[in-house]
Amino acid sequence: MKRNLKNIENIENKYNLVVFRMSIIFLFDTGVKNFTETNIKGNVIASKDGLLYTSIPVNKHWTAYVNGVKSEIVPIGGAMIALPLTAGTHYIEFMYFNKDLLFGIIISLVSLVLFAINWQRRGKPS
């Protein structure tokens, strides 16, 4: 499994399609419990060790948890994300949080405070 994860980003060059399909987990059962724009939760039963392939585009703002433990997100072909899983039942959670947005909100609030302080010092225009 480690060998597949190491080379998965260059899948088109390293593997043929048959080998790629064999490395993906065949799921017998899925159960999405919650699905929003920023959160996906559900149960997955994996028949063997491998990758849980998703249709979620690669993006640095996604975080994945498997059974409550933060998990490595593996890019597939530079386009979609996957999770390494062992055989068995797993509770999966994907969370999206844009840290850049938080940084922008903080800058805006600091600017607003500085503007208010400056407004008080100079006095209100007449």
N, C-alpha and C positions, 0 to 999 in steps of 0.2 A: 504494500500500500504506500509506503514512504517513497518508493521509486516513482510511482504514478504521480504522487503529489508534487514531487520535485520537478517533473517535466510537463505538468499539465498546462502551463501557460503557453507552451509551444506545441500544443496538441496537433495542429495541422502538419507540422514538420516532423514530429517525433513518432506519431502513431497513425495507423490507418484507421478508418472509421469503425471497422469491426472490433479492433482492440479497444477503441474509445468506448464503444457501446458496452463492452464487457466490463469496463472499469466502473461503470455507473451502477449504483445500487438499484436493484429491482424491488420496488416497494409493493408489498401485498396490501397494505392498508394505510391510508392517510386520514387524518382527522383535523382539519383546520378549526380551531376554537374561536379565534378572533382575527379579523382582517381589517385593518385600517390603512391609511396612507403612510403611517409611521410605525406600524406594529403588526407583526404576523406571529401568531402562536398556534401550535398544534402538536399532535402526536404523530409519530412516524414509526412504522415497524419495518426494519431493514432485514432482508433475508440473508445478507452477507456483508462483510466489511467492504467499504468503498466510499463513493461520493454521492451525496444527495444533491443532485443538480436542480437549480431553480431557474426561473425566468426573470429573476431580479437582475437588472443591469449592474455592472461593476461600478461602485461608488464608495469613496472613502468614508462616507457618513453612516454606512450600515455597520451594525454590531450584531454578532450572532451568539446565542447561548444554546448549549446542548445540555439538557438535564440541569439547568441552572448555572452551568460553568461556561465562562466565556470561551468561545471556540474560534479557531483560525478560519477565516474566509478564504477560499481558494478561487482565484479567477479562472474561468474556463475560456480559453481562446481570447482573452482580453475583453470579453463581452458580457458574460453572465457569471454569477457567483454560485459556488457549491460549498458544501460542508463535508468534511471527512466524518464518517460514522462507522461504528462497529455494528456487528449484527445484534439485533435485539430491538426493544422498544425504547424510544427516546422522546422526550418533550423538547421541542424546538421553539426558539423564539428569535425573531429578527426585529431589531429596533433601529429606527432611523432618527438621528439627531444631528442637525447641521450646526457644528461648533462655530462656523463662520457667521451664521446668523446671530448667535449669542454675542459674539464679538462686536458685530454691527449695532446691536441693541445697547450694549455697554457704552460704545463710543457716542451714540446718540444721546443717551441719558447724561453722560459727562458733559457733552456740549450744551445741553439744555440747562444744566446746573450752572455752568460757567456763564452762559448768557444771562441767566437770572441774577447772578452775583454782579455782573457788569451793569445790568439794568438798574439794580439798587444803588450802586456806587455813583453812577452818573445822574441818577434821577430820571424821572419819567419826562419825556418830551412834552412841552406845553403847546 
